[in-house]
Amino acid sequence: MRLDKYLKVSRLIKRRTIANEACDAGRVSINGRPAKASAEVKIGDVLEIGFGGKAVKVEVIAIQETTKKDDAKEMFKYL
């Protein structure tokens, strides 16, 4: 699955366009490497997202095309 779509479906970022902008600005990395919005996300990948002064680090546990709001938290694990 594309990185920008994963960020939106898992609700780490609210909108796909904002996820795209974050990737273009270099604030998102996969396994320690800066990633573009079109990068493929696989189970076991570690994502790091920079939000202003904070950084969120998560591990991908599941990949789903669509999910309910309550189930979105089961797609990743905070590190």
N, C-alpha and C positions, 0 to 999 in steps of 0.2 A: 504494500500500500504506500502511496505517496506520503511524504512527511507532513505536508500541509494538511492533507485530509485526515491523517491520524491525529494530529494536534486538535483539530476541530471535533472529530467524532469522540475522542477521549475527554473532551472538554477541558484540556489543559489551556487552550486558547479559545475564546468564544467564537470568533469568525475566521473563515478560511482566508479571507483577504488580509486580515491582521497576521495570521500565521505566515502567509506569503511574505509580507513586509518584514517580519521578524527574521525570517530566513535570509532574505536579501541583505539585511543589515548586518548579518553575521552573528546574531544573538542566539542561534540554535546550533548545537553540535551533536553529532552521533558518534559515540565511542571516542570522544575527544577530538574529533575532526569537524571543522565547520561544514555545514551541510546546506545544500540548496533545497528549495521547496519540492523539487521533483525527485529527491533522493528516496530510495526504497527503505522502508522500515521493516525489520524482521523481529521475531520474538527473541528476546535476550539482549537486544540493543540497549545501550544506555544513552538517554537523551539528556542534554543539559540546556536549559532555557534561561536566558538572562532577562530579568524584569527590572529595569532601572538599576538599583544598587544590589538587588538580590539575585540569586541564581537558584533554580529548581532543578534537581537531579532526580530522574526517574528511570526505572527499568521497564521495558515493554514486556508484558506478560501475555497479552492476547491481542489479536487483530480481528476486528469485526467491521463490516461495511456500515452498519447502522447499530445504534444501541439506545436504550432508554437512559434518562438522566441518572437514575439510581444505579444502573449497571455500569456506567462509564468509569467509575472508580476501580472496577475490577480489571480494567485493561492495562493498568500500570501499578508499580510499587515505588513509593518514595524511598530514596536512598539517603 
